Amino acid sequence: MNLPNTQSPDSSLTNSAAISAVALPDALSEPIAFQRVRRKWHDTDTARFWFMMTPALLGFIIFAAGPMLTSLYLSFTKYDVLSSPQWIGISNYTYLLRHDPAFWPSVKVTAIFAGCSVPLLLLIALSIAILLNQDFFARNIFRTIFFLPALLPAAASAVVWVWIFDPTRGLLNHALALVGIAGPAWMHSTTWALPALIIISLWGFGRAMVIFLAGLQEVPRQLYEAAQIDGAGPLHRFYHVTLPMISPVLFFNLVIGIIDALKAFDLAFVSSTSASVGAGGPARATLLYTLNLYQKSFQYFHMGLGSAMAWLLFLVILLLTAINFALEKRWVHTS
């Protein structure tokens, strides 16, 4: 006897689900295996990465992070190298800010030096870069000539410039005398020593110039052509096309220039000592902040004060850099 099919549709669906449940692990076995292999390779790559990074990390910890943390500790101590450090809290900082006779004069000299040298350096570097971006004969030779001073050691350049600024035998005063101008004493004058130091610092504009030149070469020619078609003159094209397009490069050079100016040391040290006016002389006219730091640490062996000065300089540079990045969105073209 043929019995009717009494299996309901729901039971067929249940059987299909059961079959699928049985077959599902076999179907997923291959993707799971691939996931395990991928995870194994990922772990291997991570281990290889940290293995390759070990020399750099050790170098950073030993030669950078370690000395920084040590100087932070020493800034709260009285330490003269010959005896063990003695914890004195924030006395080093209060002495520098309230009682040290050379601290604020060095801050003033450094502020004037940075405030004058950085804008002048950017202006000269950008102007020369614009000229060298033109198409003319032997352009690459002139680029090399203008960049060469940046490759010279700062100490060697300072010695040459001290000879140029010599009040009696110097090339500059001799050239001024030819046109009837009596040159000043330059490095021997409290009035002209710092301007002379600023002029010496401008000698190394080649690094910023090369960066500006690279930025200028990335400006699309179509923008200049469109501006020229609209009737824009050279000045309008510069202000409305060139400056916005190279603003990231200008921002980079500005930040680096401020940092370099605030931590400038070798120019002031070599210039003042070569001119026989004493380090930072005459009368502290060229006593930059880092030169004052050097004297406290390595001439008078006040390592605690020197460490405190180093950390104050670090905080000032960090603050100025943060301000620059906060103002970046207002004038830097990023699109």
Contacts in CASP RR format, 6 or more apart in sequence:
PFRMAT RR
TARGET T0000
AUTHOR 0000-0000-0000
METHOD contacts of the structure
MODEL  1
MNLPNTQSPDSSLTNSAAISAVALPDALSEPIAFQRVRRKWHDTDTARFW
FMMTPALLGFIIFAAGPMLTSLYLSFTKYDVLSSPQWIGISNYTYLLRHD
PAFWPSVKVTAIFAGCSVPLLLLIALSIAILLNQDFFARNIFRTIFFLPA
LLPAAASAVVWVWIFDPTRGLLNHALALVGIAGPAWMHSTTWALPALIII
SLWGFGRAMVIFLAGLQEVPRQLYEAAQIDGAGPLHRFYHVTLPMISPVL
FFNLVIGIIDALKAFDLAFVSSTSASVGAGGPARATLLYTLNLYQKSFQY
FHMGLGSAMAWLLFLVILLLTAINFALEKRWVHTS
71 307 0 8 1.000
71 310 0 8 1.000
71 311 0 8 1.000
72 307 0 8 1.000
72 311 0 8 1.000
73 85 0 8 1.000
74 85 0 8 1.000
74 303 0 8 1.000
74 304 0 8 1.000
74 307 0 8 1.000
75 92 0 8 1.000
75 93 0 8 1.000
75 304 0 8 1.000
75 306 0 8 1.000
75 307 0 8 1.000
75 308 0 8 1.000
75 310 0 8 1.000
75 311 0 8 1.000
76 87 0 8 1.000
76 88 0 8 1.000
76 89 0 8 1.000
76 90 0 8 1.000
76 92 0 8 1.000
77 85 0 8 1.000
77 86 0 8 1.000
77 87 0 8 1.000
77 88 0 8 1.000
77 89 0 8 1.000
77 92 0 8 1.000
77 304 0 8 1.000
78 85 0 8 1.000
78 86 0 8 1.000
78 88 0 8 1.000
78 91 0 8 1.000
78 92 0 8 1.000
78 304 0 8 1.000
79 85 0 8 1.000
79 86 0 8 1.000
79 303 0 8 1.000
79 304 0 8 1.000
79 307 0 8 1.000
80 301 0 8 1.000
80 302 0 8 1.000
80 303 0 8 1.000
81 301 0 8 1.000
81 303 0 8 1.000
82 301 0 8 1.000
85 304 0 8 1.000
92 304 0 8 1.000
92 305 0 8 1.000
92 306 0 8 1.000
92 307 0 8 1.000
92 308 0 8 1.000
93 308 0 8 1.000
93 312 0 8 1.000
95 305 0 8 1.000
96 103 0 8 1.000
96 305 0 8 1.000
96 308 0 8 1.000
96 309 0 8 1.000
96 312 0 8 1.000
97 103 0 8 1.000
100 305 0 8 1.000
102 284 0 8 1.000
102 287 0 8 1.000
102 292 0 8 1.000
102 295 0 8 1.000
103 292 0 8 1.000
103 309 0 8 1.000
105 284 0 8 1.000
105 287 0 8 1.000
106 284 0 8 1.000
106 287 0 8 1.000
106 288 0 8 1.000
106 289 0 8 1.000
106 291 0 8 1.000
106 292 0 8 1.000
107 289 0 8 1.000
109 194 0 8 1.000
109 284 0 8 1.000
109 285 0 8 1.000
109 286 0 8 1.000
109 287 0 8 1.000
109 288 0 8 1.000
109 289 0 8 1.000
110 261 0 8 1.000
110 262 0 8 1.000
110 264 0 8 1.000
110 288 0 8 1.000
110 289 0 8 1.000
110 290 0 8 1.000
112 194 0 8 1.000
113 194 0 8 1.000
113 197 0 8 1.000
113 198 0 8 1.000
113 201 0 8 1.000
113 261 0 8 1.000
113 264 0 8 1.000
113 288 0 8 1.000
114 258 0 8 1.000
114 261 0 8 1.000
114 262 0 8 1.000
115 261 0 8 1.000
116 198 0 8 1.000
117 198 0 8 1.000
117 201 0 8 1.000
117 202 0 8 1.000
117 261 0 8 1.000
118 254 0 8 1.000
118 257 0 8 1.000
118 258 0 8 1.000
118 261 0 8 1.000
120 198 0 8 1.000
120 202 0 8 1.000
121 201 0 8 1.000
121 202 0 8 1.000
121 204 0 8 1.000
121 205 0 8 1.000
121 208 0 8 1.000
121 257 0 8 1.000
122 208 0 8 1.000
122 250 0 8 1.000
122 253 0 8 1.000
122 254 0 8 1.000
122 257 0 8 1.000
124 202 0 8 1.000
124 205 0 8 1.000
124 209 0 8 1.000
125 205 0 8 1.000
125 206 0 8 1.000
125 208 0 8 1.000
125 209 0 8 1.000
125 212 0 8 1.000
125 253 0 8 1.000
126 208 0 8 1.000
126 209 0 8 1.000
126 212 0 8 1.000
126 250 0 8 1.000
128 146 0 8 1.000
128 205 0 8 1.000
128 206 0 8 1.000
128 209 0 8 1.000
129 209 0 8 1.000
129 210 0 8 1.000
129 212 0 8 1.000
129 213 0 8 1.000
129 216 0 8 1.000
130 212 0 8 1.000
130 216 0 8 1.000
130 242 0 8 1.000
132 139 0 8 1.000
132 142 0 8 1.000
132 143 0 8 1.000
132 146 0 8 1.000
132 209 0 8 1.000
132 213 0 8 1.000
133 213 0 8 1.000
133 216 0 8 1.000
133 217 0 8 1.000
143 213 0 8 1.000
146 206 0 8 1.000
146 209 0 8 1.000
147 206 0 8 1.000
147 209 0 8 1.000
147 210 0 8 1.000
149 157 0 8 1.000
149 203 0 8 1.000
149 204 0 8 1.000
149 205 0 8 1.000
149 206 0 8 1.000
150 204 0 8 1.000
150 205 0 8 1.000
150 206 0 8 1.000
150 207 0 8 1.000
150 209 0 8 1.000
150 210 0 8 1.000
154 266 0 8 1.000
154 267 0 8 1.000
154 270 0 8 1.000
155 266 0 8 1.000
155 270 0 8 1.000
157 200 0 8 1.000
157 203 0 8 1.000
157 204 0 8 1.000
157 267 0 8 1.000
158 200 0 8 1.000
158 266 0 8 1.000
158 267 0 8 1.000
158 270 0 8 1.000
158 271 0 8 1.000
158 274 0 8 1.000
159 270 0 8 1.000
159 274 0 8 1.000
161 196 0 8 1.000
161 199 0 8 1.000
161 200 0 8 1.000
161 203 0 8 1.000
161 271 0 8 1.000
162 187 0 8 1.000
162 270 0 8 1.000
162 271 0 8 1.000
162 274 0 8 1.000
162 275 0 8 1.000
163 169 0 8 1.000
163 170 0 8 1.000
163 171 0 8 1.000
164 170 0 8 1.000
164 171 0 8 1.000
164 172 0 8 1.000
165 172 0 8 1.000
165 173 0 8 1.000
165 186 0 8 1.000
165 187 0 8 1.000
165 196 0 8 1.000
165 275 0 8 1.000
166 173 0 8 1.000
166 186 0 8 1.000
167 173 0 8 1.000
167 183 0 8 1.000
167 184 0 8 1.000
167 185 0 8 1.000
167 186 0 8 1.000
167 188 0 8 1.000
172 183 0 8 1.000
172 186 0 8 1.000
173 183 0 8 1.000
173 184 0 8 1.000
173 186 0 8 1.000
176 182 0 8 1.000
176 183 0 8 1.000
177 183 0 8 1.000
184 191 0 8 1.000
184 192 0 8 1.000
185 192 0 8 1.000
186 192 0 8 1.000
186 193 0 8 1.000
186 196 0 8 1.000
187 193 0 8 1.000
187 196 0 8 1.000
187 271 0 8 1.000
187 272 0 8 1.000
187 275 0 8 1.000
187 277 0 8 1.000
187 282 0 8 1.000
187 286 0 8 1.000
188 275 0 8 1.000
188 277 0 8 1.000
188 282 0 8 1.000
189 282 0 8 1.000
189 285 0 8 1.000
190 282 0 8 1.000
190 283 0 8 1.000
190 285 0 8 1.000
191 285 0 8 1.000
193 272 0 8 1.000
193 277 0 8 1.000
193 281 0 8 1.000
193 282 0 8 1.000
193 285 0 8 1.000
193 286 0 8 1.000
194 285 0 8 1.000
194 286 0 8 1.000
196 271 0 8 1.000
197 267 0 8 1.000
197 268 0 8 1.000
197 271 0 8 1.000
197 286 0 8 1.000
200 267 0 8 1.000
200 271 0 8 1.000
201 261 0 8 1.000
201 264 0 8 1.000
201 267 0 8 1.000
208 253 0 8 1.000
208 256 0 8 1.000
208 257 0 8 1.000
211 249 0 8 1.000
211 252 0 8 1.000
211 253 0 8 1.000
212 246 0 8 1.000
212 249 0 8 1.000
212 250 0 8 1.000
212 253 0 8 1.000
214 249 0 8 1.000
215 245 0 8 1.000
215 246 0 8 1.000
215 249 0 8 1.000
216 242 0 8 1.000
216 246 0 8 1.000
218 245 0 8 1.000
219 241 0 8 1.000
219 242 0 8 1.000
219 245 0 8 1.000
219 246 0 8 1.000
220 245 0 8 1.000
223 241 0 8 1.000
223 245 0 8 1.000
224 237 0 8 1.000
224 241 0 8 1.000
227 233 0 8 1.000
227 236 0 8 1.000
227 237 0 8 1.000
227 240 0 8 1.000
227 241 0 8 1.000
228 237 0 8 1.000
232 240 0 8 1.000
232 241 0 8 1.000
243 250 0 8 1.000
244 333 0 8 1.000
245 333 0 8 1.000
247 331 0 8 1.000
247 332 0 8 1.000
247 333 0 8 1.000
248 332 0 8 1.000
248 333 0 8 1.000
248 334 0 8 1.000
250 332 0 8 1.000
251 324 0 8 1.000
251 328 0 8 1.000
251 332 0 8 1.000
254 324 0 8 1.000
255 321 0 8 1.000
255 324 0 8 1.000
258 317 0 8 1.000
258 320 0 8 1.000
258 321 0 8 1.000
258 324 0 8 1.000
259 317 0 8 1.000
259 321 0 8 1.000
262 289 0 8 1.000
262 313 0 8 1.000
262 316 0 8 1.000
262 317 0 8 1.000
262 320 0 8 1.000
263 290 0 8 1.000
263 313 0 8 1.000
263 317 0 8 1.000
264 288 0 8 1.000
264 290 0 8 1.000
265 288 0 8 1.000
265 290 0 8 1.000
265 291 0 8 1.000
265 294 0 8 1.000
268 279 0 8 1.000
268 280 0 8 1.000
268 286 0 8 1.000
268 287 0 8 1.000
268 288 0 8 1.000
268 290 0 8 1.000
268 291 0 8 1.000
269 279 0 8 1.000
269 280 0 8 1.000
269 291 0 8 1.000
269 294 0 8 1.000
271 286 0 8 1.000
272 278 0 8 1.000
272 279 0 8 1.000
272 280 0 8 1.000
272 281 0 8 1.000
272 286 0 8 1.000
273 279 0 8 1.000
279 287 0 8 1.000
279 291 0 8 1.000
279 294 0 8 1.000
279 295 0 8 1.000
280 286 0 8 1.000
280 287 0 8 1.000
280 288 0 8 1.000
280 291 0 8 1.000
281 287 0 8 1.000
289 309 0 8 1.000
289 313 0 8 1.000
290 313 0 8 1.000
292 309 0 8 1.000
293 306 0 8 1.000
293 309 0 8 1.000
293 310 0 8 1.000
293 313 0 8 1.000
296 302 0 8 1.000
296 305 0 8 1.000
296 306 0 8 1.000
296 309 0 8 1.000
297 303 0 8 1.000
297 304 0 8 1.000
297 305 0 8 1.000
297 306 0 8 1.000
297 307 0 8 1.000
END
